[in-house]
Amino acid sequence: MGDLHDPATPYPWARALAGDLAAGVLLGWNGEGHTSYMQGSSCVDGYVDAYLVSLRAPRSGTVCA
C-alpha cells in the first residue's frame, strides 16, 4: 500500500519495494498522509478487507481515488 501524497514514505519507494518482492502487489491511494486503511476510502478498505478475508489481492498498480 502506498499513498501518492505520503510525506514520510514517498510513493516511488512503495513502487520500488513492490518490485523487489517476489510476490509484491502495490495498491495505491491518491490521498494524503501516511496511512490509508480506514481513512475514508471505500476502495482501499474493500481491497484490504478482501485480502485479509480471502487472500484476494488487487492487480498490482491499482490506484484508488
PDB file of N, CA, C and O in Angstrom:
ATOM      1  N   MET A   1       0.844  -1.168   0.000  1.00  0.00           N
ATOM      2  CA  MET A   1       0.000   0.000   0.000  1.00  0.00           C
ATOM      3  C   MET A   1       0.886   1.226   0.000  1.00  0.00           C
ATOM      4  O   MET A   1       1.838   1.316   0.775  1.00  0.00           O
ATOM      5  N   GLY A   2       0.580   2.141  -0.846  1.00  0.00           N
ATOM      6  CA  GLY A   2       1.326   3.386  -0.907  1.00  0.00           C
ATOM      7  C   GLY A   2       0.391   4.557  -1.164  1.00  0.00           C
ATOM      8  O   GLY A   2      -0.476   4.493  -2.037  1.00  0.00           O
ATOM      9  N   ASP A   3       0.570   5.614  -0.408  1.00  0.00           N
ATOM     10  CA  ASP A   3      -0.216   6.834  -0.610  1.00  0.00           C
ATOM     11  C   ASP A   3       0.548   7.745  -1.565  1.00  0.00           C
ATOM     12  O   ASP A   3       1.743   7.976  -1.386  1.00  0.00           O
ATOM     13  N   LEU A   4      -0.133   8.252  -2.562  1.00  0.00           N
ATOM     14  CA  LEU A   4       0.530   9.091  -3.552  1.00  0.00           C
ATOM     15  C   LEU A   4       1.087  10.385  -2.963  1.00  0.00           C
ATOM     16  O   LEU A   4       2.013  10.972  -3.522  1.00  0.00           O
ATOM     17  N   HIS A   5       0.527  10.830  -1.839  1.00  0.00           N
ATOM     18  CA  HIS A   5       0.957  12.092  -1.229  1.00  0.00           C
ATOM     19  C   HIS A   5       1.419  11.859   0.213  1.00  0.00           C
ATOM     20  O   HIS A   5       1.064  12.620   1.113  1.00  0.00           O
ATOM     21  N   ASP A   6       2.202  10.817   0.425  1.00  0.00           N
ATOM     22  CA  ASP A   6       2.714  10.474   1.751  1.00  0.00           C
ATOM     23  C   ASP A   6       4.031  11.222   1.980  1.00  0.00           C
ATOM     24  O   ASP A   6       5.003  10.995   1.259  1.00  0.00           O
ATOM     25  N   PRO A   7       4.069  12.114   2.979  1.00  0.00           N
ATOM     26  CA  PRO A   7       5.294  12.876   3.202  1.00  0.00           C
ATOM     27  C   PRO A   7       6.419  12.061   3.849  1.00  0.00           C
ATOM     28  O   PRO A   7       7.584  12.451   3.768  1.00  0.00           O
ATOM     29  N   ALA A   8       6.087  10.945   4.483  1.00  0.00           N
ATOM     30  CA  ALA A   8       7.094  10.158   5.196  1.00  0.00           C
ATOM     31  C   ALA A   8       7.737   9.093   4.312  1.00  0.00           C
ATOM     32  O   ALA A   8       8.949   8.882   4.369  1.00  0.00           O
ATOM     33  N   THR A   9       6.931   8.426   3.501  1.00  0.00           N
ATOM     34  CA  THR A   9       7.449   7.382   2.611  1.00  0.00           C
ATOM     35  C   THR A   9       6.870   7.618   1.216  1.00  0.00           C
ATOM     36  O   THR A   9       5.755   7.183   0.928  1.00  0.00           O
ATOM     37  N   PRO A  10       7.602   8.288   0.368  1.00  0.00           N
ATOM     38  CA  PRO A  10       7.105   8.646  -0.970  1.00  0.00           C
ATOM     39  C   PRO A  10       6.652   7.426  -1.787  1.00  0.00           C
ATOM     40  O   PRO A  10       7.191   6.327  -1.653  1.00  0.00           O
ATOM     41  N   TYR A  11       5.667   7.656  -2.617  1.00  0.00           N
ATOM     42  CA  TYR A  11       5.093   6.583  -3.433  1.00  0.00           C
ATOM     43  C   TYR A  11       6.139   5.853  -4.272  1.00  0.00           C
ATOM     44  O   TYR A  11       6.053   4.631  -4.394  1.00  0.00           O
ATOM     45  N   PRO A  12       7.124   6.540  -4.855  1.00  0.00           N
ATOM     46  CA  PRO A  12       8.140   5.793  -5.617  1.00  0.00           C
ATOM     47  C   PRO A  12       8.867   4.738  -4.768  1.00  0.00           C
ATOM     48  O   PRO A  12       9.298   3.711  -5.293  1.00  0.00           O
ATOM     49  N   TRP A  13       9.001   4.986  -3.480  1.00  0.00           N
ATOM     50  CA  TRP A  13       9.619   3.990  -2.601  1.00  0.00           C
ATOM     51  C   TRP A  13       8.731   2.756  -2.509  1.00  0.00           C
ATOM     52  O   TRP A  13       9.228   1.630  -2.547  1.00  0.00           O
ATOM     53  N   ALA A  14       7.413   2.959  -2.386  1.00  0.00           N
ATOM     54  CA  ALA A  14       6.478   1.836  -2.322  1.00  0.00           C
ATOM     55  C   ALA A  14       6.524   1.039  -3.624  1.00  0.00           C
ATOM     56  O   ALA A  14       6.513  -0.192  -3.608  1.00  0.00           O
ATOM     57  N   ARG A  15       6.576   1.748  -4.746  1.00  0.00           N
ATOM     58  CA  ARG A  15       6.641   1.086  -6.050  1.00  0.00           C
ATOM     59  C   ARG A  15       7.929   0.261  -6.165  1.00  0.00           C
ATOM     60  O   ARG A  15       7.904  -0.860  -6.672  1.00  0.00           O
ATOM     61  N   ALA A  16       9.042   0.809  -5.701  1.00  0.00           N
ATOM     62  CA  ALA A  16      10.318   0.087  -5.759  1.00  0.00           C
ATOM     63  C   ALA A  16      10.291  -1.150  -4.865  1.00  0.00           C
ATOM     64  O   ALA A  16      10.785  -2.207  -5.259  1.00  0.00           O
ATOM     65  N   LEU A  17       9.724  -1.031  -3.680  1.00  0.00           N
ATOM     66  CA  LEU A  17       9.641  -2.176  -2.776  1.00  0.00           C
ATOM     67  C   LEU A  17       8.788  -3.275  -3.379  1.00  0.00           C
ATOM     68  O   LEU A  17       9.170  -4.444  -3.334  1.00  0.00           O
ATOM     69  N   ALA A  18       7.651  -2.929  -3.936  1.00  0.00           N
ATOM     70  CA  ALA A  18       6.787  -3.938  -4.556  1.00  0.00           C
ATOM     71  C   ALA A  18       7.520  -4.648  -5.686  1.00  0.00           C
ATOM     72  O   ALA A  18       7.341  -5.850  -5.882  1.00  0.00           O
ATOM     73  N   GLY A  19       8.330  -3.925  -6.420  1.00  0.00           N
ATOM     74  CA  GLY A  19       9.112  -4.530  -7.494  1.00  0.00           C
ATOM     75  C   GLY A  19      10.209  -5.449  -7.003  1.00  0.00           C
ATOM     76  O   GLY A  19      10.601  -6.387  -7.697  1.00  0.00           O
ATOM     77  N   ASP A  20      10.705  -5.181  -5.806  1.00  0.00           N
ATOM     78  CA  ASP A  20      11.766  -6.010  -5.222  1.00  0.00           C
ATOM     79  C   ASP A  20      11.243  -7.319  -4.637  1.00  0.00           C
ATOM     80  O   ASP A  20      11.996  -8.285  -4.509  1.00  0.00           O
ATOM     81  N   LEU A  21       9.977  -7.358  -4.285  1.00  0.00           N
ATOM     82  CA  LEU A  21       9.401  -8.549  -3.661  1.00  0.00           C
ATOM     83  C   LEU A  21       9.015  -9.576  -4.715  1.00  0.00           C
ATOM     84  O   LEU A  21       8.510  -9.218  -5.779  1.00  0.00           O
ATOM     85  N   ALA A  22       9.246 -10.836  -4.426  1.00  0.00           N
ATOM     86  CA  ALA A  22       8.917 -11.907  -5.379  1.00  0.00           C
ATOM     87  C   ALA A  22       7.428 -11.937  -5.693  1.00  0.00           C
ATOM     88  O   ALA A  22       7.039 -12.218  -6.826  1.00  0.00           O
ATOM     89  N   ALA A  23       6.603 -11.652  -4.712  1.00  0.00           N
ATOM     90  CA  ALA A  23       5.152 -11.681  -4.919  1.00  0.00           C
ATOM     91  C   ALA A  23       4.530 -10.354  -4.513  1.00  0.00           C
ATOM     92  O   ALA A  23       3.412 -10.315  -3.999  1.00  0.00           O
ATOM     93  N   GLY A  24       5.259  -9.267  -4.746  1.00  0.00           N
ATOM     94  CA  GLY A  24       4.778  -7.959  -4.328  1.00  0.00           C
ATOM     95  C   GLY A  24       3.621  -7.456  -5.165  1.00  0.00           C
ATOM     96  O   GLY A  24       3.632  -7.579  -6.389  1.00  0.00           O
ATOM     97  N   VAL A  25       2.623  -6.888  -4.505  1.00  0.00           N
ATOM     98  CA  VAL A  25       1.481  -6.244  -5.154  1.00  0.00           C
ATOM     99  C   VAL A  25       1.364  -4.858  -4.555  1.00  0.00           C
ATOM    100  O   VAL A  25       1.374  -4.708  -3.333  1.00  0.00           O
ATOM    101  N   LEU A  26       1.256  -3.858  -5.387  1.00  0.00           N
ATOM    102  CA  LEU A  26       1.146  -2.486  -4.901  1.00  0.00           C
ATOM    103  C   LEU A  26      -0.256  -1.959  -5.139  1.00  0.00           C
ATOM    104  O   LEU A  26      -0.747  -1.939  -6.268  1.00  0.00           O
ATOM    105  N   LEU A  27      -0.890  -1.535  -4.060  1.00  0.00           N
ATOM    106  CA  LEU A  27      -2.173  -0.835  -4.119  1.00  0.00           C
ATOM    107  C   LEU A  27      -1.894   0.600  -3.724  1.00  0.00           C
ATOM    108  O   LEU A  27      -1.348   0.852  -2.650  1.00  0.00           O
ATOM    109  N   GLY A  28      -2.255   1.531  -4.565  1.00  0.00           N
ATOM    110  CA  GLY A  28      -2.020   2.938  -4.280  1.00  0.00           C
ATOM    111  C   GLY A  28      -3.297   3.653  -3.892  1.00  0.00           C
ATOM    112  O   GLY A  28      -4.400   3.196  -4.191  1.00  0.00           O
ATOM    113  N   TRP A  29      -3.133   4.775  -3.227  1.00  0.00           N
ATOM    114  CA  TRP A  29      -4.263   5.626  -2.866  1.00  0.00           C
ATOM    115  C   TRP A  29      -3.886   7.065  -3.155  1.00  0.00           C
ATOM    116  O   TRP A  29      -2.850   7.547  -2.698  1.00  0.00           O
ATOM    117  N   ASN A  30      -4.718   7.742  -3.905  1.00  0.00           N
ATOM    118  CA  ASN A  30      -4.485   9.146  -4.229  1.00  0.00           C
ATOM    119  C   ASN A  30      -4.992   9.995  -3.066  1.00  0.00           C
ATOM    120  O   ASN A  30      -5.960  10.746  -3.186  1.00  0.00           O
ATOM    121  N   GLY A  31      -4.304   9.847  -1.940  1.00  0.00           N
ATOM    122  CA  GLY A  31      -4.716  10.553  -0.739  1.00  0.00           C
ATOM    123  C   GLY A  31      -3.526  11.125   0.000  1.00  0.00           C
ATOM    124  O   GLY A  31      -2.375  10.943  -0.397  1.00  0.00           O
ATOM    125  N   GLU A  32      -3.828  11.819   1.082  1.00  0.00           N
ATOM    126  CA  GLU A  32      -2.822  12.484   1.905  1.00  0.00           C
ATOM    127  C   GLU A  32      -2.515  11.646   3.130  1.00  0.00           C
ATOM    128  O   GLU A  32      -3.364  10.886   3.596  1.00  0.00           O
ATOM    129  N   GLY A  33      -1.320  11.780   3.649  1.00  0.00           N
ATOM    130  CA  GLY A  33      -0.971  11.160   4.911  1.00  0.00           C
ATOM    131  C   GLY A  33      -0.143   9.905   4.760  1.00  0.00           C
ATOM    132  O   GLY A  33       0.261   9.522   3.663  1.00  0.00           O
ATOM    133  N   HIS A  34       0.094   9.280   5.897  1.00  0.00           N
ATOM    134  CA  HIS A  34       0.977   8.122   5.948  1.00  0.00           C
ATOM    135  C   HIS A  34       0.218   6.800   6.001  1.00  0.00           C
ATOM    136  O   HIS A  34       0.815   5.741   5.810  1.00  0.00           O
ATOM    137  N   THR A  35      -1.068   6.844   6.254  1.00  0.00           N
ATOM    138  CA  THR A  35      -1.872   5.618   6.304  1.00  0.00           C
ATOM    139  C   THR A  35      -3.056   5.735   5.360  1.00  0.00           C
ATOM    140  O   THR A  35      -3.453   6.837   4.982  1.00  0.00           O
ATOM    141  N   SER A  36      -3.622   4.585   4.980  1.00  0.00           N
ATOM    142  CA  SER A  36      -4.711   4.586   4.005  1.00  0.00           C
ATOM    143  C   SER A  36      -5.934   3.815   4.485  1.00  0.00           C
ATOM    144  O   SER A  36      -7.070   4.231   4.257  1.00  0.00           O
ATOM    145  N   TYR A  37      -5.697   2.706   5.141  1.00  0.00           N
ATOM    146  CA  TYR A  37      -6.798   1.833   5.555  1.00  0.00           C
ATOM    147  C   TYR A  37      -7.628   2.513   6.635  1.00  0.00           C
ATOM    148  O   TYR A  37      -7.094   3.074   7.592  1.00  0.00           O
ATOM    149  N   MET A  38      -8.937   2.452   6.463  1.00  0.00           N
ATOM    150  CA  MET A  38      -9.895   3.044   7.395  1.00  0.00           C
ATOM    151  C   MET A  38      -9.741   4.568   7.496  1.00  0.00           C
ATOM    152  O   MET A  38      -9.936   5.155   8.560  1.00  0.00           O
ATOM    153  N   GLN A  39      -9.392   5.186   6.382  1.00  0.00           N
ATOM    154  CA  GLN A  39      -9.237   6.646   6.338  1.00  0.00           C
ATOM    155  C   GLN A  39     -10.273   7.300   5.429  1.00  0.00           C
ATOM    156  O   GLN A  39     -10.108   8.453   5.029  1.00  0.00           O
ATOM    157  N   GLY A  40     -11.342   6.571   5.101  1.00  0.00           N
ATOM    158  CA  GLY A  40     -12.425   7.155   4.322  1.00  0.00           C
ATOM    159  C   GLY A  40     -12.506   6.712   2.876  1.00  0.00           C
ATOM    160  O   GLY A  40     -13.383   7.176   2.148  1.00  0.00           O
ATOM    161  N   SER A  41     -11.619   5.827   2.434  1.00  0.00           N
ATOM    162  CA  SER A  41     -11.679   5.339   1.054  1.00  0.00           C
ATOM    163  C   SER A  41     -12.298   3.944   1.033  1.00  0.00           C
ATOM    164  O   SER A  41     -11.675   2.978   1.473  1.00  0.00           O
ATOM    165  N   SER A  42     -13.509   3.841   0.527  1.00  0.00           N
ATOM    166  CA  SER A  42     -14.148   2.526   0.435  1.00  0.00           C
ATOM    167  C   SER A  42     -13.399   1.632  -0.551  1.00  0.00           C
ATOM    168  O   SER A  42     -13.439   0.407  -0.435  1.00  0.00           O
ATOM    169  N   CYS A  43     -12.723   2.238  -1.510  1.00  0.00           N
ATOM    170  CA  CYS A  43     -11.924   1.479  -2.469  1.00  0.00           C
ATOM    171  C   CYS A  43     -10.769   0.779  -1.754  1.00  0.00           C
ATOM    172  O   CYS A  43     -10.597  -0.432  -1.894  1.00  0.00           O
ATOM    173  N   VAL A  44      -9.983   1.528  -0.993  1.00  0.00           N
ATOM    174  CA  VAL A  44      -8.862   0.958  -0.248  1.00  0.00           C
ATOM    175  C   VAL A  44      -9.375  -0.083   0.741  1.00  0.00           C
ATOM    176  O   VAL A  44      -8.866  -1.203   0.797  1.00  0.00           O
ATOM    177  N   ASP A  45     -10.387   0.295   1.520  1.00  0.00           N
ATOM    178  CA  ASP A  45     -10.911  -0.614   2.548  1.00  0.00           C
ATOM    179  C   ASP A  45     -11.419  -1.910   1.932  1.00  0.00           C
ATOM    180  O   ASP A  45     -11.220  -2.983   2.501  1.00  0.00           O
ATOM    181  N   GLY A  46     -12.064  -1.824   0.788  1.00  0.00           N
ATOM    182  CA  GLY A  46     -12.577  -3.026   0.124  1.00  0.00           C
ATOM    183  C   GLY A  46     -11.469  -3.963  -0.324  1.00  0.00           C
ATOM    184  O   GLY A  46     -11.561  -5.176  -0.137  1.00  0.00           O
ATOM    185  N   TYR A  47     -10.427  -3.403  -0.913  1.00  0.00           N
ATOM    186  CA  TYR A  47      -9.306  -4.248  -1.347  1.00  0.00           C
ATOM    187  C   TYR A  47      -8.572  -4.866  -0.158  1.00  0.00           C
ATOM    188  O   TYR A  47      -8.222  -6.047  -0.187  1.00  0.00           O
ATOM    189  N   VAL A  48      -8.340  -4.081   0.874  1.00  0.00           N
ATOM    190  CA  VAL A  48      -7.640  -4.608   2.053  1.00  0.00           C
ATOM    191  C   VAL A  48      -8.482  -5.676   2.727  1.00  0.00           C
ATOM    192  O   VAL A  48      -7.964  -6.733   3.085  1.00  0.00           O
ATOM    193  N   ASP A  49      -9.773  -5.417   2.905  1.00  0.00           N
ATOM    194  CA  ASP A  49     -10.661  -6.413   3.523  1.00  0.00           C
ATOM    195  C   ASP A  49     -10.692  -7.698   2.711  1.00  0.00           C
ATOM    196  O   ASP A  49     -10.635  -8.787   3.283  1.00  0.00           O
ATOM    197  N   ALA A  50     -10.782  -7.592   1.389  1.00  0.00           N
ATOM    198  CA  ALA A  50     -10.817  -8.787   0.529  1.00  0.00           C
ATOM    199  C   ALA A  50      -9.541  -9.602   0.684  1.00  0.00           C
ATOM    200  O   ALA A  50      -9.576 -10.832   0.666  1.00  0.00           O
ATOM    201  N   TYR A  51      -8.413  -8.910   0.837  1.00  0.00           N
ATOM    202  CA  TYR A  51      -7.162  -9.640   1.022  1.00  0.00           C
ATOM    203  C   TYR A  51      -7.111 -10.299   2.399  1.00  0.00           C
ATOM    204  O   TYR A  51      -6.718 -11.459   2.519  1.00  0.00           O
ATOM    205  N   LEU A  52      -7.501  -9.575   3.419  1.00  0.00           N
ATOM    206  CA  LEU A  52      -7.449 -10.121   4.775  1.00  0.00           C
ATOM    207  C   LEU A  52      -8.394 -11.302   4.966  1.00  0.00           C
ATOM    208  O   LEU A  52      -8.079 -12.238   5.701  1.00  0.00           O
ATOM    209  N   VAL A  53      -9.546 -11.262   4.311  1.00  0.00           N
ATOM    210  CA  VAL A  53     -10.553 -12.314   4.482  1.00  0.00           C
ATOM    211  C   VAL A  53     -10.295 -13.505   3.567  1.00  0.00           C
ATOM    212  O   VAL A  53     -10.429 -14.650   3.999  1.00  0.00           O
ATOM    213  N   SER A  54      -9.929 -13.257   2.312  1.00  0.00           N
ATOM    214  CA  SER A  54      -9.849 -14.370   1.355  1.00  0.00           C
ATOM    215  C   SER A  54      -8.552 -14.400   0.537  1.00  0.00           C
ATOM    216  O   SER A  54      -8.443 -15.169  -0.418  1.00  0.00           O
ATOM    217  N   LEU A  55      -7.579 -13.578   0.903  1.00  0.00           N
ATOM    218  CA  LEU A  55      -6.283 -13.518   0.205  1.00  0.00           C
ATOM    219  C   LEU A  55      -6.413 -13.143  -1.272  1.00  0.00           C
ATOM    220  O   LEU A  55      -5.563 -13.515  -2.080  1.00  0.00           O
ATOM    221  N   ARG A  56      -7.470 -12.411  -1.629  1.00  0.00           N
ATOM    222  CA  ARG A  56      -7.633 -11.904  -2.994  1.00  0.00           C
ATOM    223  C   ARG A  56      -6.936 -10.548  -3.076  1.00  0.00           C
ATOM    224  O   ARG A  56      -7.379  -9.575  -2.467  1.00  0.00           O
ATOM    225  N   ALA A  57      -5.865 -10.495  -3.819  1.00  0.00           N
ATOM    226  CA  ALA A  57      -5.097  -9.253  -3.978  1.00  0.00           C
ATOM    227  C   ALA A  57      -5.571  -8.505  -5.220  1.00  0.00           C
ATOM    228  O   ALA A  57      -5.997  -9.125  -6.194  1.00  0.00           O
ATOM    229  N   PRO A  58      -5.498  -7.190  -5.188  1.00  0.00           N
ATOM    230  CA  PRO A  58      -5.827  -6.424  -6.394  1.00  0.00           C
ATOM    231  C   PRO A  58      -4.716  -6.580  -7.423  1.00  0.00           C
ATOM    232  O   PRO A  58      -3.627  -7.064  -7.112  1.00  0.00           O
ATOM    233  N   ARG A  59      -5.003  -6.165  -8.644  1.00  0.00           N
ATOM    234  CA  ARG A  59      -3.961  -6.134  -9.672  1.00  0.00           C
ATOM    235  C   ARG A  59      -2.925  -5.112  -9.233  1.00  0.00           C
ATOM    236  O   ARG A  59      -3.276  -3.999  -8.841  1.00  0.00           O
ATOM    237  N   SER A  60      -1.660  -5.480  -9.294  1.00  0.00           N
ATOM    238  CA  SER A  60      -0.602  -4.569  -8.867  1.00  0.00           C
ATOM    239  C   SER A  60      -0.645  -3.295  -9.703  1.00  0.00           C
ATOM    240  O   SER A  60      -0.792  -3.342 -10.924  1.00  0.00           O
ATOM    241  N   GLY A  61      -0.516  -2.174  -9.036  1.00  0.00           N
ATOM    242  CA  GLY A  61      -0.575  -0.888  -9.709  1.00  0.00           C
ATOM    243  C   GLY A  61      -1.932  -0.234  -9.633  1.00  0.00           C
ATOM    244  O   GLY A  61      -2.094   0.904 -10.073  1.00  0.00           O
ATOM    245  N   THR A  62      -2.922  -0.936  -9.077  1.00  0.00           N
ATOM    246  CA  THR A  62      -4.245  -0.348  -8.896  1.00  0.00           C
ATOM    247  C   THR A  62      -4.128   0.872  -7.990  1.00  0.00           C
ATOM    248  O   THR A  62      -3.459   0.817  -6.958  1.00  0.00           O
ATOM    249  N   VAL A  63      -4.772   1.972  -8.370  1.00  0.00           N
ATOM    250  CA  VAL A  63      -4.775   3.183  -7.550  1.00  0.00           C
ATOM    251  C   VAL A  63      -6.206   3.590  -7.256  1.00  0.00           C
ATOM    252  O   VAL A  63      -7.006   3.797  -8.170  1.00  0.00           O
ATOM    253  N   CYS A  64      -6.519   3.702  -5.988  1.00  0.00           N
ATOM    254  CA  CYS A  64      -7.846   4.151  -5.564  1.00  0.00           C
ATOM    255  C   CYS A  64      -7.868   5.672  -5.528  1.00  0.00           C
ATOM    256  O   CYS A  64      -6.899   6.312  -5.119  1.00  0.00           O
ATOM    257  N   ALA A  65      -8.977   6.235  -5.959  1.00  0.00           N
ATOM    258  CA  ALA A  65      -9.125   7.701  -5.962  1.00  0.00           C
ATOM    259  C   ALA A  65      -9.474   8.220  -4.594  1.00  0.00           C
ATOM    260  O   ALA A  65      -9.635   9.427  -4.414  1.00  0.00           O
TER     261      ALA A  65
END
